[in-house]
Amino acid sequence: MQRERSDIEPIAIAEEAVMIVLLEDCRDPWTHAELQRMIGSRMCSEDDVCDAIGHLHASGLVNVTGELITPSRAARRMDELEI
């Protein structure tokens, strides 16, 4: 049974959105503020985006250097494999 989009945690929505933006946009890197402005909406707040970046960093999917966020090599490779 597939869950409705509204049943998904806002941070999970933000994590997905951050990865989509980072992997689909050829510019590198993004700042926290840029990602918050781009992704923050009714379904997830700017705080959710910030928390999502922290979770993704802890999981090894993004690199955080000061204010700059880039996808990790592992995330880029998974994207190449289309998994």
N, C-alpha and C positions, 0 to 999 in steps of 0.2 A: 504494500500500500504506500503510495507516494504521499508525502506530507504536503500540506498547503504551504505556500510561500509565507503566509502570515504566521504559521506555527514555528518557523525557524527562528532561532535566537538572533537578535540584531547583530551581535558580535560575529556570528557565523556568516551572516549576510555581508558584513563589513570585511571579513577576512577574504571571502570570495571576490568581492569587488576590488580590494587592494591588489590581489594577485592578478586579476584580469587586467587592471590598469597597468601594472608593472610589466606584465608579460606581453601585452598587446601594443603598448606604446614603445616606439623605438627610441624615444629620448630617455636618457639616463642621467642622473638619478632624479628622484622626486623628493620634495621636502615633506615633513609631517603636515605643515600647513596647507600645502598644495593638495595633498591627498584628502585631508579633512574637508577642504572646500569642494573638491570634485565629487567626493562620495557621500558626504553628509547629506541626509535627506530625512523624509518622514519615517522611513523604514529603519534607519540607523542614524544615530547622532554623531557629531564630530568626536565626542568622547568614545563612542563605540569604535570609530575608526582608529583612534589612538590606542585603545585596548587591543584591537585586532592586530595592529602593527607589533605590539609587544608580544602577543601570542605567536605570531608568525616568526618573529625573531627568535623566540625561545625554542621554536620547532625547527629552526635552521632553514626556513624558507625565504627569509629576507635578511639582508645585511643592513645594519644601522650604524652609520658613522656620523655622530653628532645629530644634525637635523636631516641628513640625507639617507634615503631608503632606496635600495636596489634589490632586485631578486637575486637569490643565491645561485651558484652554479648548478646545484642540485635541482632547484626549481626550474631553471631554464632547460635543463636536460629533460626533466619530466614533461615539460611543455613540448619539447621537440619530439618526444616519443608519443605525444598525444594520449597520455594515460589519464 
